Amino acid sequence: MARTYLPVLLLTAFVVFNAAAIIVLSTLLVRRRPTPEKSAPYESGIPVIGLSRQRFSVKFYMVAMLFIIFDIETIFMIPWGVHFRQLSCSAPLLATGGCPAGQTSFFGLGEMLVFMLILLVGYIYVWKKGALQWD
């Protein structure tokens, strides 16, 4: 049992050692030469304007949450794609990975169409509510 975990433990030890070595070497070998230009805040090549504690619009957070929700829901399509052949066959798959003749079903495609329809209804609802408008 312990032999099965040996490669994982070796890889973990290598990663931890490598990360520690890089941090220690960079601390020891790099000469610090601070200048006002290096110490200035930098973002996308534009000088900072305003305070860092200014408030963002609620619409920014709404769009961010909607993106995360729809992005996570589309991730659910990956397992469906992996098991599509099994879901669309009403009998066990053959050794070649195909479905026996006359045993195909609409279940695999139908369940994804229902899932995508629910996503589309949610997207249209959000669009009609104006959550995607920046005005």
Solvent accessible surface area in square Angstrom, and as a share of the most:
residue,aa,sasa,rsa
1,M,179,0.80
2,A,82,0.64
3,R,204,0.74
4,T,99,0.58
5,Y,117,0.45
6,L,89,0.44
7,P,86,0.54
8,V,91,0.52
9,L,112,0.56
10,L,112,0.56
11,L,114,0.57
12,T,71,0.41
13,A,59,0.46
14,F,124,0.52
15,V,81,0.47
16,V,95,0.54
17,F,144,0.60
18,N,60,0.31
19,A,51,0.39
20,A,50,0.39
21,A,30,0.23
22,I,106,0.54
23,I,116,0.59
24,V,81,0.46
25,L,94,0.47
26,S,51,0.33
27,T,85,0.49
28,L,129,0.64
29,L,134,0.67
30,V,78,0.45
31,R,184,0.67
32,R,177,0.65
33,R,150,0.55
34,P,110,0.69
35,T,57,0.33
36,P,121,0.76
37,E,155,0.70
38,K,145,0.61
39,S,85,0.55
40,A,53,0.41
41,P,103,0.65
42,Y,174,0.66
43,E,120,0.54
44,S,95,0.61
45,G,48,0.46
46,I,106,0.54
47,P,106,0.67
48,V,88,0.50
49,I,149,0.75
50,G,53,0.51
51,L,145,0.72
52,S,116,0.75
53,R,220,0.80
54,Q,112,0.50
55,R,226,0.83
56,F,123,0.51
57,S,65,0.42
58,V,109,0.63
59,K,71,0.30
60,F,89,0.37
61,Y,109,0.41
62,M,72,0.32
63,V,41,0.24
64,A,38,0.29
65,M,102,0.46
66,L,22,0.11
67,F,134,0.56
68,I,94,0.48
69,I,88,0.45
70,F,46,0.19
71,D,65,0.34
72,I,94,0.48
73,E,53,0.24
74,T,57,0.33
75,I,97,0.49
76,F,122,0.51
77,M,52,0.23
78,I,109,0.55
79,P,74,0.46
80,W,56,0.20
81,G,44,0.42
82,V,110,0.63
83,H,90,0.40
84,F,74,0.31
85,R,157,0.57
86,Q,105,0.47
87,L,50,0.25
88,S,17,0.11
89,C,13,0.08
90,S,82,0.53
91,A,28,0.22
92,P,118,0.74
93,L,56,0.28
94,L,96,0.48
95,A,117,0.91
96,T,123,0.72
97,G,22,0.21
98,G,27,0.26
99,C,41,0.24
100,P,31,0.20
101,A,107,0.83
102,G,78,0.75
103,Q,69,0.31
104,T,103,0.60
105,S,46,0.30
106,F,135,0.56
107,F,123,0.51
108,G,0,0.00
109,L,76,0.38
110,G,12,0.12
111,E,65,0.29
112,M,13,0.06
113,L,90,0.45
114,V,89,0.51
115,F,51,0.21
116,M,91,0.41
117,L,106,0.53
118,I,114,0.58
119,L,20,0.10
120,L,93,0.46
121,V,92,0.53
122,G,27,0.26
123,Y,91,0.35
124,I,74,0.37
125,Y,133,0.51
126,V,19,0.11
127,W,140,0.49
128,K,161,0.68
129,K,137,0.58
130,G,20,0.19
131,A,16,0.13
132,L,56,0.28
133,Q,89,0.40
134,W,153,0.54
135,D,158,0.82
